[in-house]
Amino acid sequence: MADSTAAVRFVICGVGHIGRRHAALVARHPAARLAALVDVRPELAESLAEEFPRIPFFTSLEKCLAADIQADVLTIATPNYQHVLQAIAGLRHGWHVVVEKPLALCAADAEAIREAAQQMGRLVFGVMQNRYSPPAAWLKQLVQEGHLGDI
């Protein structure tokens, strides 16, 4: 991982709606830097080059890994069934991993991701942004205060 003074470098895998939002947030953050973008749709290369100039674009995670992009974090925003293999590949490459929900489609796959992270000494994060939404915060408060009984 980068030292405390260096920008955290991100590879975004899957640059559809959500992945593009991740890329934009990383690009705007002063302590973060986009290292590469990955998507299986080559037709996105031109629009991504306009939106994120000078950021390498790859049509597969395998090509990105082979290019030895210097990064700290792999963000996965691809179809759900691809999460486990991509997360494990990123972990084995030495990157921390952020996975859009769901982390995996079954408990065994989630466990495989956890084991890979532990073996590599890396962290895995599942995106759960809804925990900050007003309705979720209100429900959490109701539960914590016991208004819904013993849950």
N, C-alpha and C positions, 0 to 999 in steps of 0.2 A: 504494500500500500504506500502511497505517496506520503512524504513527511508532512508535518503540519503546515509548512509554508508553501508547499507545492499544490497546484490544482489537482483535484481528483479527476482522473481521466475515464470517460465513459464510452463504451461501445453500445449502441442501441441496435438490437436485433429485432426486426419487425417494425417497419416505419409506416404503418397504417395510421389510423386516427390517434390511437392511444400512444403508439411509439413516437409519432411525430410530436405529440405533446411533451413526452419525456425529453426528446431531443431539444425542443424549444426551451424547456425549463433549464436543462443543463447549459445550453448555450448562453442563457441570460445570467446564470449564477456566477458571481465573480470568483468563487473558489472551485469551480468545476470547468471542465473542458471536454468537448466532444472529440473523441479519438477516431471514431469510424461509425458508419451507418451500414446496416445489413438488411437486405430485403430480397426475396426471390423474384421480385418484379423489376426487370431491368429498365422498364419504361419510366420508373421513378427517378432514375439517375439525374436527368436534366433538371427536374423541378427541385430535387434535393440540393443539387449544386447551386441553384439560385438562392435557395433559402438558407443553406449552410455551406457557404463557399469554402473551398480548400479542405473539406472533410472527405476522406476516402470513402468510397461506396463499394460494397461487395454484394454479390448475388447469392452468397451462402455464408453461413458461419464458418464452415470448413475453410473457405478461401480467405476469410478474415484471419482465422487462426494461423493459417499457413504463411500469411504475410507478416506475421510476428508484430502486429500492431501493439504499441506500448500503451497499455491501459491498466486501470485498477479495478473497474467494475463493468460487468456485462449486464445490461438491462434487457430482459426478454419480454417482448410484447407481440408474440407470434400466436398462431392458433394453439389452443390448449393442449392438444395431443403432442405438440412438439416440445413443451416445456421441460420435461424430464431429461431428454437427451441433450438439449442445448444447455441446460443448467449444469449437468455433469461435465459436458465438454468445456464450458467456461471455467468451472472449478478446477478441473484437471490442468487447464492452461495457466492456473495460478491467479485467476481473477475472483473477486467477490462477485456475487450474483444477486440481482433484484429481479423478481419474477412477478409479472402481472398475475392477478388471480385467475384461476386457481393455481396454486403451486404445482399440483399434480392431479391426475384424475383418479388415483387410488392411493391408499395408505402405503402400499409397498413401494410405489414410485416416490412418494414423499420421503419415505425412509431411505431410499437409495440416494436421493439428493442430500439428505442430512448426513449420511455416512460419507459421501464424497467430500462434503464441506469439512467434516471432522478430520478425515484423512489428510486433506490438503491444508488444514489450518486456515480455512477461509470462511467467510460469513455468507449466509443466504438470507434474503429478506423477501417476504411476500407483501405485495402492495395491498393495503387495506385502508384506502383513503376515506371510506365511508364512516370510519370511526369518529371522524371530526365533524360530520354533518350534524346540524341542529337536532334532527329527529333521533339520531343514534346517541347523541350526548344526553338528550332528555330521557331516553329509555334506560341508559346506563344509570342515570341518577335515580330513576324509579326503582331499579333493581337494588342499587346500593342502599337506598333508604328503606328497603323492605316493603314497599307499597304493593308489590305483586306477589307477596308471600315468599315461601322458601323455594327458590329455583335452583 
